[in-house]
Amino acid sequence: MLTVSAHPFSLPSSPHYTRLRSRPLWLCSPTSVAASTSLPFRRRGCAADRSQRSTAMAAVISPGDGSLAHDLVSSAVTAGVALGLLRLFEELAKRGVFEQKLNRKLVHITIGMVFLLFWPLFSSGRYAPFLAALAPGINILRMLLLGSGFMKNEAMVKSMSRSGDHRELLKGPLYYATTITFATSVLWRTSPIAIALICNLCAGDGIADIVGRCFGKEKIPYNPNKSYAGSIAMAVAGFLASIGYMHYFHTFGFMEESWYTAFGFLVVSVASTLVESHPISTELDDNLTVPLTSFLVGSLIL
């Protein structure tokens, strides 16, 4: 015997109708209710309304539902890799694997370039750039403690200074860590200026010193401490690294690739090279003048 309920709103017992029964009718438009109660039923109406509400909800929910924990883990991973690289170069410095100046420049190039690779690991949450900047921020504190003599680590001092004097860490290495912290926490991964800052500082300036020492016989007239080979290498390395990371972040949807941006990177790299080759960079510090030039020129053109 088939019993049919006389209730005007009674519906067949199926998962679809069970979900409909559990929802207030005002959540669905009259058209969607009519469409849903007709047989064969069509997945329109309430399903479409539900999708629209989910999209709207995703837009207004603050990034705290799991993204903070995700970014904390990402920050720990990034800091662990950076610390591991520093320990590696400390050990290489202890064993004398590389000449001290070469070891210092390898640290200079590697830390910043590898650090950029981990930016896509973070979420789009509001705290992500600050948690990403935690590792270089901690390094600022370490440079202050080591440079002022409150903390001792001869291997680190040897791997990051020119002469082995711990007070040098209060200049170049401190400027280096400050630049990366600023680019991460303030500019972040959607900014071409952040890429230009780090690539010209790390890849450009680092390669310039290595190439200049090996092939820098022809000196620049206005600065006998700089060579044509080193300056050309700096401009090329900074530019190519910037292009590479523009493409890298484009694959994750953080920025657009364009010829205009590529040309802007070229201008920034050339400007940074010219400033780095000037005697004022020797008097101050190229870890200060190169990022400042990259930021100022990049703000105008990128």
Secondary structure, 3 states (H helix, E strand, C coil): CCCCCCCCCCCCCCHHHHHHHCCCHHHCCHHHHHHHHCCCCCCCCHHHHHHHHHHHHHHHCCCCCCHHHHHHHHHHHHHHHHHHHHHHHHHHHHHCCCCHHHHHHHHHHHHHHHHHHCHHHCCCCCCHHHHHCHHHHHHHHHHHHHHHCCCCCHHHHHHHCCCCCHHHHHCHHHHHHHHHHHHHHHHCCCCHHHHHHHHHHHHHHHHHHHHHHHHCCCEECCEEEEEHHHHHHHHHHHHHHHHHHHHHHHHCCCCCCCHHHHHHHHHHHHHHHHHHHCHHHHHCCHHHHHHHHHHHHHHHHC
